[in-house]
Amino acid sequence: MINELISEGITPEKSKLEMCKTTEDLISILKQYSNVVRYSYNRFLNGKTEKDIRELSKSLNSIDLLNSWLIQCGIKDGKAIQTRFKNEKVIFGKYNLINKLKNKITKKRIPTQ
């Protein structure tokens, strides 16, 4: 497998993002990034520091496609959300989910992916 990747010009030094070739890969990366943002936000609410969260995020199982830069960006985004909304309730989800919760649209009208 490694030899096939190297023959295609992909070396072990290249980032995982450079190896993504499909939309599904990008969607998977975005979902994992969202997991880091939500996780970080919740840890900041519990009073953890950025350094603590960086260490705790290493134990997450669902972020194998993310490199250290994206994990750090997710932590920063979690901090920004916590700073912006302080102690207000934050709902992570799609726009349609929020409208459904407000009873503005029905389940039948929610488009699927």
Long-range contacts (C-beta under 8 A, 24 or more apart in sequence): 15-67, 16-65, 16-66, 16-67, 17-67, 17-70, 25-65, 28-65, 29-65, 29-66, 29-70, 32-62, 32-63, 32-64, 32-65, 32-66, 33-66, 33-70, 33-73, 33-74, 34-92, 35-60, 35-62, 35-63, 35-74, 36-60, 36-63, 36-66, 36-70, 36-71, 36-74, 36-75, 36-78, 37-74, 37-77, 37-78, 37-81, 37-92, 38-78, 38-92, 39-74, 39-78, 40-74, 40-75, 40-77, 40-78, 40-79, 41-78, 41-79, 41-81, 41-82, 41-90, 41-92, 42-78, 43-78, 44-78, 44-79, 44-82, 45-82, 50-75, 50-79, 53-78
